[in-house]
Amino acid sequence: MSTPALDVITIGRASVDLYGQQVGGRLEDMSSFTKAVGGCPANIAIGTARLGLKSALITRVGDEAMGRFIREQMQREGVATEGIHTDPARLTALVILGVRDEKQFPLIFYRDNCADMALDESDVDEALIASAAAIVVTGTHFSQPNTDAAQRKAIRLAKKHGRKVVFDVDYRPNLWGLAGHGAGEERYIKADHVTQHLQTILPDCDLIVGTEEELAITGGSEDTLETLRRIRSISDGTIVCKRGPMGCVVFPGAIPASLDDGIRGPGFPVEVYNVLGAGDAFLSGFLRGWLRGEPLETACAYANASGAFAVSRLLCSPEIPTFTELSYFLEHGSKERALRKDAAINHIHWATTRRPAAEGLMALAVDHRAQMEAMADEIGVSRERISAFKALAVKAAARIAGGRPGFGMLIDGIYGREALFRAADHPFWIGRPVELPGSRPLEFEGGPDVGTSLIEWPVGHTIKCLCFYHPSDPPALKEQQERQLLRLHAAARTVGRELLIEIIAGKHGPLEDDTVSSVVQRLYDLGIKPDWWKLEPLKTAAAWRAVAAVIERNDPLCRGIVLLGLEAPEEDLEAAFAVAASEPMVKGFAVGRTIFNEPARAWLRGALSDDDAVDAMATRFARLVQAWESASGQAAAAQ
């Protein structure tokens, strides 16, 4: 038997969840929603991938934006997508959900003739099934003849190739036609025909997982021990009974006289915020242990902890922990019963689930506002011309990037609105400034409530904030600046945008080897952990090492440092690159005026055509790209 390339394939529902953001209200009163991938099999595919397994999903999605969102999110999560089929005739399923209180979680399934319920045997490929150590079939997809046939085909193929079959009961009564559209949160309705149907699946199952209610519908008795015995009479598979805050109990063999005599792992009492999706997180954790051959007690610990994370947070798949996060929690625990309030765990979750990025970054910065306004005023042309020039800069950067990863742009939303639109046509990393140009103490461009404006930004845009900060600044000034940076950091995490903090110290005091590292340490001491740092050129390798040591000690998950230009001549930047590249934490550069200053002046005066301006910027950008790649290549060879 060949070694499987995948650990697990999940089969069935894949929807888009729209979660009401006003916790404690009725769905009728929700005014804003946040979007995430949902559906039990889709959630488990994401959860197992986050926990280190190689997973895939078999489902159907619509040929529209929501279907593409599911496919793209799966790719971002590391889930294999060859089993995700596009249905040209049907829409992707939607679910509207909310949190009323710790016991009421209203939801509405929009699943009438949806894409995933059109799954049939043609969607199940034998080679794909054979490539996985296990498949997960789910209860809802046994409720319709075509989806039932698809999952039964997958079971036959799995058994043929010696693979494991996992059955997640996933009982939703209204998806079996047992309740109305408004009863989406109903978890149990007795139905003999459902019980009889599900029992035909059990003989082929190696693992059967459900809540006490789900096992009741499977075994046909509301007495948990009795229903377990009925299931055991039909199946030799390991049975996992989920018991909410009491954790779980596992029965690999005969059913004992008491539930407490089953195999258990540690429980993790937490505040219940939202139970929806907790079971999917639980099974993801259990499969991490079970498929890796770890003791059942360990699998239970993974499962219970993963479920605890899910119930303590708002969404479903986005809240499932990564293995880094799970390991930290199992080792250190948390002082918070509401895990969503644990700053250390939240940072690990954020940093290990944010969107993938290239290892390095070479960016053309045209986010300058005050400097370009002064330039236009000096030349005597309308400031409105600045916008057109910034769009030309996008063309120049795109020419050099050529679609390759690791390139980006810094563009503002004042004069760069059109440039931002055009940059979205390319696979650029995009950063946007929020600081009021030249402000010291730091002020935000859109007013004091920076979080409100961030909500309107595309999710892929990184917040960039420049702060002029020197360790010798007066205490009152430092306090004002730190307060602003704390507010910005909190806002960035609340709205789910990456944060780049740019520090310039050298304009307001001497720049010694420990100057910038002491600023970085101070911000970490305050609890500020940006995704990126943007720093001025430092004169020595020791200064760069000092900064990197601070980052590694405080946030080893930081993406790294990019070098800013400060309008330095190209030869000076090349020398700075050679020094900075010796430190692996320095990932690239974000340079502006060195590249665009002269072309901008000439273009604004009418001395350069659009094409000539693009050529001039592209030539300068290309030289800096070559200089950085050369410096970093030499540094890597020397290490």
C-alpha positions as CSV (number, residue, x, y, z in Angstrom):
1,M,0.0,0.0,0.0
2,S,1.4,3.4,-1.0
3,T,2.1,6.1,1.6
4,P,-0.8,8.6,1.3
5,A,0.1,12.1,0.2
6,L,-2.7,13.6,2.2
7,D,-3.8,13.0,5.8
8,V,-7.5,13.7,5.4
9,I,-10.2,14.6,2.9
10,T,-13.4,16.1,4.1
11,I,-16.6,15.9,2.1
12,G,-19.8,17.9,2.0
13,R,-20.9,21.4,3.0
14,A,-19.0,24.5,2.0
15,S,-20.7,27.8,2.6
16,V,-20.0,31.4,3.3
17,D,-20.9,32.4,6.9
18,L,-22.1,36.0,7.5
19,Y,-21.8,36.6,11.2
20,G,-23.7,39.5,12.8
21,Q,-21.2,41.7,14.6
22,Q,-23.6,43.1,17.2
23,V,-23.4,40.5,19.9
24,G,-26.4,40.2,22.2
25,G,-29.0,41.3,19.6
26,R,-31.5,39.7,17.4
27,L,-30.7,38.8,13.8
28,E,-33.5,41.2,12.9
29,D,-31.4,44.0,14.4
30,M,-28.0,43.2,13.0
31,S,-26.6,46.0,11.0
32,S,-23.2,44.7,9.9
33,F,-21.7,41.2,9.2
34,T,-18.3,39.7,8.9
35,K,-17.6,37.0,6.3
36,A,-15.9,33.6,6.7
37,V,-15.8,30.2,5.2
38,G,-18.3,27.9,6.9
39,G,-19.9,24.5,6.7
40,C,-18.7,21.5,8.8
41,P,-16.4,19.8,6.2
42,A,-14.9,23.1,5.1
43,N,-14.3,24.1,8.7
44,I,-12.6,20.8,9.4
45,A,-10.5,21.0,6.3
46,I,-9.2,24.4,7.5
47,G,-8.9,23.3,11.1
48,T,-6.8,20.2,10.3
49,A,-4.6,22.2,8.0
50,R,-3.9,24.8,10.7
51,L,-3.0,21.9,13.1
52,G,-0.4,20.6,10.7
53,L,-2.2,17.9,8.7
54,K,-2.3,17.8,5.0
55,S,-6.0,18.2,4.1
56,A,-8.3,18.5,1.1
57,L,-12.0,19.2,0.6
58,I,-14.5,17.7,-1.8
59,T,-17.4,20.0,-2.4
60,R,-19.1,22.2,-5.0
61,V,-19.1,26.0,-5.0
62,G,-20.9,28.5,-7.3
63,D,-19.3,30.2,-10.3
64,E,-19.4,33.6,-8.5
65,A,-17.5,35.7,-6.0
66,M,-18.6,33.7,-2.9
67,G,-17.4,30.4,-4.6
68,R,-14.1,32.0,-5.5
69,F,-13.7,33.3,-2.0
70,I,-14.1,29.7,-0.6
71,R,-11.5,28.4,-3.1
72,E,-9.1,31.2,-2.5
73,Q,-9.4,31.0,1.3
74,M,-8.8,27.2,1.2
75,Q,-5.6,27.9,-0.8
76,R,-4.5,30.5,1.7
77,E,-5.1,28.0,4.5
78,G,-3.0,25.3,2.8
79,V,-6.0,23.1,1.9
80,A,-5.7,21.1,-1.3
81,T,-8.4,22.3,-3.7
82,E,-8.5,19.8,-6.5
83,G,-11.7,18.3,-5.1
84,I,-13.5,21.7,-5.0
85,H,-15.7,21.7,-8.2
86,T,-17.4,24.8,-9.7
87,D,-21.1,24.4,-10.4
88,P,-22.1,26.7,-13.2
89,A,-25.8,26.5,-12.5
90,R,-26.0,27.0,-8.7
91,L,-25.0,29.6,-6.1
92,T,-22.7,29.0,-3.2
93,A,-24.6,28.3,0.0
94,L,-24.9,31.2,2.6
95,V,-25.5,31.1,6.3
96,I,-26.6,34.1,8.4
97,L,-25.6,33.7,12.0
98,G,-25.7,35.7,15.3
99,V,-25.0,35.5,19.0
100,R,-28.0,36.4,21.1
101,D,-26.6,35.1,24.4
102,E,-24.6,32.1,25.7
103,K,-27.5,29.7,24.8
104,Q,-29.1,31.3,21.8
105,F,-27.3,31.4,18.4
106,P,-29.9,32.2,15.7
107,L,-28.9,31.2,12.2
108,I,-30.6,30.9,8.8
109,F,-29.4,28.5,6.1
110,Y,-29.7,29.8,2.6
111,R,-29.3,26.4,0.9
112,D,-32.2,26.1,-1.6
113,N,-30.7,24.3,-4.6
114,C,-27.2,25.4,-3.6
115,A,-23.9,24.3,-5.1
116,D,-22.7,22.0,-2.4
117,M,-25.9,20.0,-2.2
118,A,-25.6,19.2,-5.9
119,L,-22.5,17.1,-5.2
120,D,-22.8,13.7,-6.9
121,E,-20.7,10.6,-7.6
122,S,-19.0,12.3,-10.6
123,D,-17.3,14.7,-8.1
124,V,-15.6,11.9,-6.2
125,D,-12.3,10.9,-7.9
126,E,-10.8,7.6,-7.0
127,A,-7.2,8.8,-7.2
128,L,-7.9,11.7,-4.8
129,I,-9.6,9.4,-2.3
130,A,-6.7,6.9,-2.5
131,S,-4.2,9.7,-1.9
132,A,-5.5,10.3,1.7
133,A,-5.0,8.4,4.9
134,A,-8.6,9.1,5.9
135,I,-11.9,10.6,4.6
136,V,-14.5,12.5,6.7
137,V,-18.1,12.0,5.7
138,T,-20.7,14.3,7.3
139,G,-24.3,13.8,8.3
140,T,-26.0,16.5,6.3
141,H,-24.7,15.1,3.0
142,F,-26.5,11.8,3.6
143,S,-29.9,13.7,3.6
144,Q,-30.3,13.9,-0.2
145,P,-30.0,11.0,-2.7
146,N,-27.2,12.5,-4.8
147,T,-25.0,13.7,-2.0
148,D,-25.7,10.4,-0.2
149,A,-24.5,8.5,-3.2
150,A,-21.4,10.7,-3.5
151,Q,-20.3,10.0,0.1
152,R,-21.1,6.3,-0.2
153,K,-18.8,6.1,-3.3
154,A,-16.1,7.8,-1.3
155,I,-16.5,5.3,1.5
156,R,-16.3,2.4,-0.9
157,L,-13.1,3.8,-2.5
158,A,-11.6,4.5,0.9
159,K,-12.2,0.9,2.0
160,K,-10.9,-0.4,-1.3
161,H,-7.6,1.4,-0.8
162,G,-7.3,0.6,2.9
163,R,-8.1,4.1,4.1
164,K,-9.9,5.2,7.3
165,V,-13.5,6.4,7.3
166,V,-14.5,9.1,9.8
167,F,-18.2,9.9,10.3
168,D,-19.1,13.3,11.8
169,V,-22.8,13.0,12.5
170,D,-23.2,16.8,12.0
171,Y,-27.0,16.6,12.6
172,R,-28.9,19.6,11.5
173,P,-32.6,18.7,11.7
174,N,-33.9,21.4,9.4
175,L,-31.4,20.3,6.7
176,W,-33.2,16.9,6.9
177,G,-36.5,18.7,6.3
178,L,-37.5,18.3,10.0
179,A,-37.9,22.0,10.9
180,G,-38.6,25.3,9.2
181,H,-36.1,27.8,7.9
182,G,-36.2,29.7,11.1
183,A,-35.1,26.7,13.2
184,G,-31.5,26.6,12.0
185,E,-30.2,26.5,15.6
186,E,-32.3,23.4,16.5
187,R,-29.9,20.6,17.3
188,Y,-32.1,17.6,17.9
189,I,-35.4,16.3,16.7
190,K,-36.1,12.6,17.0
191,A,-36.7,11.0,13.6
192,D,-36.7,7.2,13.1
193,H,-36.1,7.4,9.4
194,V,-33.0,9.5,9.9
195,T,-31.7,7.0,12.5
196,Q,-32.3,4.1,10.2
197,H,-30.5,5.9,7.3
198,L,-27.5,6.8,9.4
199,Q,-27.1,3.3,10.8
200,T,-26.5,1.9,7.3
201,I,-23.3,4.0,7.3
202,L,-21.9,2.8,10.6
203,P,-20.4,-0.6,9.6
204,D,-17.8,1.0,7.4
205,C,-16.8,3.7,9.9
206,D,-13.4,3.6,11.8
207,L,-14.3,6.7,13.9
208,I,-17.7,8.1,14.8
209,V,-18.0,11.5,16.3
210,G,-21.0,13.3,17.7
211,T,-22.6,15.2,20.6
212,E,-24.9,13.3,22.9
213,E,-27.8,14.5,20.8
214,E,-26.1,13.5,17.6
215,L,-25.3,10.1,18.9
216,A,-28.9,9.8,20.1
217,I,-30.2,10.3,16.5
218,T,-27.5,7.8,15.3
219,G,-28.2,5.1,17.8
220,G,-31.9,5.7,18.2
221,S,-32.1,6.2,21.9
222,E,-32.0,9.3,24.1
223,D,-30.2,7.4,26.8
224,T,-26.6,8.0,26.0
225,L,-25.2,4.6,27.2
226,E,-28.0,2.8,25.4
227,T,-27.4,4.6,22.2
228,L,-23.7,3.9,22.4
229,R,-24.4,0.2,22.9
230,R,-26.7,0.2,19.8
231,I,-24.0,1.9,17.7
232,R,-21.4,-0.6,19.0
233,S,-23.6,-3.4,18.0
234,I,-23.4,-2.1,14.4
235,S,-19.9,-0.8,14.2
236,D,-16.4,-1.7,15.6
237,G,-15.3,1.9,15.1
238,T,-14.0,4.2,17.8
239,I,-16.8,6.3,19.2
240,V,-16.2,9.9,20.4
241,C,-18.9,11.5,22.5
242,K,-18.7,15.3,22.8
243,R,-20.0,16.6,26.1
244,G,-19.5,20.4,25.8
245,P,-17.8,21.9,28.8
246,M,-17.2,18.4,30.2
247,G,-14.9,17.6,27.3
248,C,-15.3,14.3,25.6
249,V,-15.3,10.6,26.3
250,V,-13.9,8.0,23.8
251,F,-14.9,4.4,23.5
252,P,-12.5,2.3,21.4
253,G,-14.0,-1.0,22.4
254,A,-16.9,-2.3,24.5
255,I,-19.2,0.3,26.1
256,P,-18.7,0.4,29.9
257,A,-21.3,0.7,32.6
258,S,-20.6,4.4,33.0
259,L,-19.7,7.2,30.6
260,D,-17.0,8.2,33.0
261,D,-15.2,4.9,32.4
262,G,-14.4,5.9,28.8
263,I,-11.1,7.4,27.8
264,R,-10.9,11.1,28.5
265,G,-8.4,14.0,28.2
266,P,-8.2,17.2,30.2
267,G,-11.1,19.7,30.0
268,F,-10.7,23.4,29.6
269,P,-13.5,25.4,31.2
270,V,-13.9,28.7,29.3
271,E,-16.5,31.4,28.9
272,V,-19.0,30.4,26.2
273,Y,-19.2,33.1,23.6
274,N,-20.4,31.1,20.6
275,V,-20.9,27.4,20.3
276,L,-21.3,27.4,16.5
277,G,-18.3,25.8,14.9
278,A,-16.9,24.4,18.2
279,G,-17.6,20.8,17.1
280,D,-15.6,21.3,13.9
281,A,-12.7,22.7,15.8
282,F,-13.0,19.8,18.2
283,L,-12.8,17.2,15.5
284,S,-9.9,19.0,13.8
285,G,-8.0,18.7,17.1
286,F,-9.0,15.1,17.6
287,L,-7.9,14.1,14.1
288,R,-4.5,15.8,14.6
289,G,-3.8,13.3,17.3
290,W,-5.7,10.3,16.0
291,L,-4.2,10.4,12.5
292,R,-0.7,10.8,13.9
293,G,-1.1,7.7,16.0
294,E,-0.9,9.6,19.3
295,P,-2.6,8.3,22.5
296,L,-6.3,8.8,22.6
297,E,-5.8,11.0,25.8
298,T,-3.6,13.3,23.7
299,A,-6.1,13.4,20.9
300,C,-8.8,14.3,23.5
301,A,-6.6,17.1,24.8
302,Y,-6.1,18.5,21.3
303,A,-9.8,18.3,20.7
304,N,-11.0,19.8,23.9
305,A,-8.6,22.7,23.7
306,S,-9.4,23.4,20.1
307,G,-13.1,23.4,21.0
308,A,-12.4,25.7,23.9
309,F,-10.8,28.2,21.5
310,A,-13.8,28.1,19.2
311,V,-16.5,28.6,21.9
312,S,-14.6,31.5,23.3
313,R,-14.5,33.4,20.0
314,L,-17.1,34.7,17.5
315,L,-16.6,33.0,14.2
316,C,-16.2,29.4,13.0
317,S,-13.3,28.5,10.8
318,P,-11.2,31.7,11.5
319,E,-11.2,30.9,15.2
320,I,-9.7,27.4,15.0
321,P,-6.2,27.5,16.5
322,T,-3.0,26.7,14.7
323,F,-0.7,24.0,16.2
324,T,1.7,26.7,17.3
325,E,-1.2,28.4,19.2
326,L,-2.6,25.1,20.5
327,S,0.9,24.0,21.8
328,Y,1.4,27.4,23.6
329,F,-2.0,27.0,25.3
330,L,-1.4,23.4,26.4
331,E,2.0,24.4,27.8
332,H,1.1,27.8,29.4
333,G,-2.6,27.8,29.8
334,S,-4.3,31.2,30.1
335,K,-5.3,33.5,32.9
336,E,-8.4,34.5,31.0
337,R,-11.6,32.4,31.0
338,A,-12.5,34.3,27.8
339,L,-9.6,33.2,25.6
340,R,-10.4,35.9,23.1
341,K,-9.1,38.4,25.7
342,D,-5.7,36.7,26.2
343,A,-3.2,39.1,24.4
344,A,-0.4,36.6,24.1
345,I,-2.6,33.9,22.6
346,N,-4.4,36.4,20.3
347,H,-1.1,37.6,18.9
348,I,0.0,34.0,18.1
349,H,-3.4,33.4,16.5
350,W,-3.1,36.5,14.4
351,A,0.5,36.0,13.4
352,T,0.0,32.3,12.4
353,T,-3.3,32.8,10.5
354,R,-2.7,36.1,8.7
355,R,-2.5,36.0,4.9
356,P,0.6,34.4,3.5
357,A,3.3,36.8,2.2
358,A,6.6,36.5,0.3
359,E,9.7,36.1,2.4
360,G,11.1,39.4,1.2
361,L,9.7,42.8,0.2
362,M,10.9,45.4,-2.4
363,A,8.5,48.3,-2.5
364,L,8.3,51.5,-4.4
365,A,6.9,54.2,-1.9
366,V,4.8,56.9,-3.4
367,D,2.7,57.6,-0.2
368,H,4.3,61.0,0.2
369,R,1.7,63.8,0.4
370,A,3.3,66.9,1.9
371,Q,6.5,66.5,-0.2
372,M,4.6,66.2,-3.4
373,E,2.3,69.1,-2.5
374,A,5.3,71.3,-1.9
375,M,6.8,70.1,-5.2
376,A,3.6,71.0,-7.2
377,D,3.3,74.3,-5.4
378,E,6.9,75.2,-6.2
379,I,6.5,74.3,-9.9
380,G,3.2,76.1,-10.0
381,V,0.9,73.3,-11.1
382,S,-2.3,72.0,-9.6
383,R,-2.0,69.5,-6.8
384,E,-4.6,67.5,-8.7
385,R,-1.8,66.4,-11.0
386,I,-0.2,64.4,-8.2
387,S,-2.8,61.7,-8.5
388,A,-2.0,61.0,-12.2
389,F,1.7,60.8,-11.4
390,K,1.1,58.2,-8.7
391,A,-0.8,56.0,-11.2
392,L,2.3,56.2,-13.4
393,A,4.4,55.0,-10.5
394,V,2.3,51.8,-10.4
395,K,3.1,51.1,-14.0
396,A,6.8,51.5,-13.3
397,A,6.7,49.2,-10.3
398,A,4.6,46.6,-12.2
399,R,7.1,46.6,-15.1
400,I,10.0,45.6,-12.8
401,A,8.0,43.2,-10.7
402,G,6.7,41.3,-13.7
403,G,4.2,39.5,-11.6
404,R,6.8,38.1,-9.3
405,P,6.1,37.8,-5.5
406,G,7.9,40.0,-3.1
407,F,7.2,43.4,-4.7
408,G,5.0,46.1,-3.3
409,M,4.0,49.7,-3.1
410,L,3.2,52.3,-0.4
411,I,0.4,54.4,-1.7
412,D,-1.8,57.0,0.2
413,G,-5.5,57.4,-0.1
414,I,-5.5,61.1,-0.6
415,Y,-3.7,61.5,-3.9
416,G,-3.2,57.8,-4.5
417,R,-6.8,56.7,-4.8
418,E,-6.5,55.8,-8.5
419,A,-3.1,54.4,-8.0
420,L,-4.5,52.0,-5.3
421,F,-7.1,50.8,-7.8
422,R,-4.5,50.2,-10.4
423,A,-2.1,48.5,-7.9
424,A,-4.9,46.0,-7.1
425,D,-4.5,44.7,-10.7
426,H,-1.1,43.3,-9.7
427,P,0.0,40.8,-7.0
428,F,1.5,43.6,-4.9
429,W,1.9,43.9,-1.2
430,I,0.2,47.3,-0.6
431,G,0.8,49.6,2.4
432,R,-1.2,52.8,3.2
433,P,-0.2,55.6,5.6
434,V,-2.5,56.8,8.4
435,E,-0.3,59.4,10.0
436,L,-0.8,63.1,9.4
437,P,2.3,64.0,7.4
438,G,5.1,65.4,9.5
439,S,3.1,65.3,12.7
440,R,5.1,65.2,16.0
441,P,3.4,64.3,18.2
442,L,1.8,61.7,16.0
443,E,-1.7,62.5,14.7
444,F,-3.8,60.5,12.3
445,E,-4.8,61.8,8.9
446,G,-8.4,60.9,9.0
447,G,-9.0,62.3,12.5
448,P,-8.8,60.8,16.0
449,D,-11.0,57.8,15.3
450,V,-8.6,55.9,13.1
451,G,-10.4,52.6,13.4
452,T,-13.5,53.9,11.6
453,S,-11.6,54.7,8.4
454,L,-9.7,51.3,8.5
455,I,-13.0,49.4,8.1
456,E,-13.3,50.7,4.6
457,W,-9.9,49.4,3.5
458,P,-9.5,46.2,1.5
459,V,-8.4,43.3,3.8
460,G,-5.1,43.0,2.0
461,H,-3.9,46.6,2.6
462,T,-1.3,47.0,5.3
463,I,-1.5,50.0,7.7
464,K,1.7,52.0,7.6
465,C,2.3,54.6,10.3
466,L,5.4,56.8,10.5
467,C,6.4,58.1,14.0
468,F,9.3,60.4,14.6
469,Y,10.5,59.0,18.0
470,H,13.9,59.4,19.7
471,P,14.7,57.9,23.2
472,S,15.8,61.4,24.4
473,D,12.4,62.9,23.5
474,P,10.6,64.7,26.4
475,P,8.5,62.3,28.5
476,A,5.2,64.1,27.7
477,L,5.9,63.8,23.9
478,K,6.8,60.1,24.2
479,E,3.6,59.5,26.2
480,Q,1.5,61.2,23.5
481,Q,3.1,59.3,20.7
482,E,2.9,55.9,22.5
483,R,-0.8,56.5,23.3
484,Q,-1.5,57.0,19.6
485,L,0.5,53.9,18.6
486,L,-1.4,51.8,21.2
487,R,-4.7,53.0,19.8
488,L,-3.6,52.2,16.2
489,H,-2.3,48.7,17.2
490,A,-5.6,47.9,18.9
491,A,-7.6,49.2,15.8
492,A,-5.4,47.2,13.4
493,R,-6.1,44.0,15.3
494,T,-9.9,44.8,15.7
495,V,-10.4,45.3,12.0
496,G,-7.9,42.5,10.9
497,R,-5.3,44.5,9.0
498,E,-1.6,44.1,9.1
499,L,0.4,46.9,10.7
500,L,3.8,48.4,9.6
501,I,5.3,50.9,12.1
502,E,8.0,53.2,10.6
503,I,10.4,54.7,13.1
504,I,12.6,57.7,12.3
505,A,14.9,58.6,15.2
506,G,17.8,60.2,13.5
507,K,16.1,63.5,12.7
508,H,15.6,64.4,16.4
509,G,18.8,63.1,18.0
510,P,22.0,61.2,17.6
511,L,21.8,57.7,16.0
512,E,23.9,55.3,18.0
513,D,24.0,51.5,17.7
514,D,21.4,51.1,20.4
515,T,19.1,54.0,19.6
516,V,16.6,52.3,17.3
517,S,16.7,49.0,19.2
518,S,15.8,50.9,22.4
519,V,12.8,52.4,20.6
520,V,11.6,49.1,19.3
521,Q,12.0,47.5,22.7
522,R,10.0,50.3,24.3
523,L,7.1,49.7,21.9
524,Y,7.2,46.0,22.6
525,D,7.1,46.7,26.3
526,L,3.9,48.6,25.7
527,G,2.4,45.5,24.0
528,I,2.7,46.8,20.5
529,K,3.6,44.0,18.0
530,P,3.5,45.2,14.4
531,D,3.7,42.8,11.5
532,W,6.5,44.8,9.9
533,W,9.0,47.4,11.0
534,K,10.3,50.1,8.6
535,L,13.5,51.7,9.8
536,E,16.1,54.2,8.6
537,P,19.5,53.0,7.4
538,L,21.7,52.1,10.4
539,K,25.4,52.6,10.1
540,T,26.7,49.3,11.5
541,A,25.9,45.6,11.4
542,A,25.9,45.7,15.2
543,A,23.1,48.2,15.2
544,W,21.0,46.0,12.9
545,R,21.8,43.0,15.1
546,A,20.7,44.9,18.2
547,V,17.3,45.6,16.6
548,A,16.9,42.1,15.3
549,A,17.7,40.7,18.7
550,V,14.9,42.8,20.3
551,I,12.4,41.6,17.6
552,E,13.4,37.9,18.0
553,R,13.1,38.1,21.8
554,N,9.7,39.8,21.8
555,D,8.0,38.6,18.6
556,P,9.7,35.8,16.7
557,L,6.6,35.8,14.4
558,C,7.2,39.3,13.1
559,R,7.5,39.4,9.3
560,G,10.7,41.5,9.5
561,I,12.2,44.9,8.7
562,V,12.2,46.9,5.5
563,L,14.7,49.7,5.0
564,L,13.4,53.3,4.2
565,G,15.3,55.7,1.9
566,L,15.1,59.2,3.3
567,E,15.8,60.6,-0.2
568,A,19.4,59.3,0.0
569,P,21.4,59.1,-3.3
570,E,21.4,55.6,-4.9
571,E,25.0,55.0,-4.0
572,D,24.4,55.7,-0.4
573,L,21.4,53.3,-0.4
574,E,23.5,50.6,-2.0
575,A,26.1,51.0,0.8
576,A,23.2,50.9,3.3
577,F,21.9,47.7,1.7
578,A,25.3,46.0,2.0
579,V,25.3,46.7,5.8
580,A,21.6,45.9,6.4
581,A,21.6,42.7,4.3
582,S,24.0,41.1,6.8
583,E,21.0,40.8,9.2
584,P,18.5,38.1,8.1
585,M,15.6,40.0,9.9
586,V,16.0,42.8,7.3
587,K,13.7,41.6,4.4
588,G,14.0,44.4,1.9
589,F,13.3,48.0,1.3
590,A,10.6,50.6,0.7
591,V,12.1,53.6,-1.0
592,G,10.4,56.5,-2.6
593,R,12.0,59.9,-3.3
594,T,15.3,58.4,-4.4
595,I,13.3,56.8,-7.2
596,F,10.5,59.3,-8.1
597,N,11.8,62.8,-7.1
598,E,13.6,63.8,-10.3
599,P,11.0,62.2,-12.7
600,A,8.2,63.8,-10.7
601,R,9.7,67.3,-11.0
602,A,10.3,66.9,-14.7
603,W,6.8,65.4,-15.4
604,L,5.0,68.1,-13.4
605,R,6.9,70.8,-15.4
606,G,5.9,69.1,-18.7
607,A,9.5,68.1,-19.5
608,L,8.7,64.3,-19.4
609,S,5.9,62.4,-21.1
610,D,3.9,59.8,-19.2
611,D,5.9,57.0,-20.9
612,D,9.2,58.8,-20.1
613,A,8.3,59.2,-16.5
614,V,7.4,55.5,-16.2
615,D,10.7,54.6,-17.9
616,A,12.7,56.8,-15.5
617,M,11.1,55.4,-12.4
618,A,11.3,51.9,-13.6
619,T,15.0,52.3,-14.3
620,R,15.8,53.6,-10.9
621,F,13.6,51.0,-9.2
622,A,15.3,48.3,-11.1
623,R,18.7,49.4,-10.0
624,L,17.7,49.3,-6.4
625,V,16.1,45.9,-6.8
626,Q,19.3,44.6,-8.3
627,A,21.4,46.2,-5.6
628,W,19.3,44.7,-2.8
629,E,19.3,41.2,-4.5
630,S,23.0,41.4,-4.9
631,A,23.6,42.5,-1.3
632,S,21.3,39.9,0.2
633,G,22.7,37.2,-2.1
634,Q,26.3,38.0,-1.0
635,A,25.2,38.1,2.7
636,A,23.5,34.7,2.4
637,A,26.6,33.2,0.7
638,A,28.8,34.5,3.6
639,Q,26.6,33.0,6.3
